[in-house]
Amino acid sequence: MISLLLGVGRVAGVAGALVCLAAIVIRMTGQFWVAGYQTGTLLLAGSAAMIGGCFCLLWALTEQRRIG
């Protein structure tokens, strides 16, 4: 369970950071829309993914303390 939470947290965090970075770079080039989505929406989705990743990592930490 803990290794699954760690894996999901890491993947979600990295994916969220990449989506945020892409949204920032695209917006700095002067584009407001990407594949039908506004760049602000992509930034929000990336932030949500990073928050979800942080939640999974925090959950893994609390499980480790509870077990050991």
N, C-alpha and C positions, 0 to 999 in steps of 0.2 A: 504494500500500500504506500509506504513512504517513498519507495523508488519511483512508483508511478506518479505520485504528486510532484516529486522533484523533476521528473522528465517533462510533465505537462507544464509545470511552472517555468522551466527554462525555455521550452519551445514557444510558449505564449509570450514570454518576455522578449525574446529575440525577434519573433515575428512582429510584435507590436512596435518595437523600436525601429524595425525596417520599414513598416508602414508609415510611421511618423516621419522618418527620414525622407521617404519617397514623397510624402505630402508636402513637406517643407521645400524640397528641391523643386518639385513641380510648380508650387506656388511662386517660388522665387524666379522661375522662368517666365512668369506672367500669365500662366494658365489658371483658370478658375475651375475647370471641369476635367475629370479623368474618367473615361468609360461610363459616363452618365452620372457620376457622383461629384459633388463639390469637394474641393480639397480640404475644406474644414471638416467635412464628414469623415474623410479618410484619417485626418488627424485625430478626431474623436474616437474612431474605431481602433486606431493604434494605441491611444491612451487607455481605452477599455481593456485591450488585450494585455497591456503591461500591468494594469491593476489586477486583472484576473491571475496573471502569472505570479504577482506578489502575494496574492491570497493563497494560491496553492503552495508556494514556498513557506509561507507562514504556517499553514496548516501542517506541512511536513515537520516543521520545527516543533510545533506543539505536540504532535504525535510522538516524536522522538523523546521529548521530556516526559510524556505520560507513560511510555513503555519502559524507558530506561531510567 
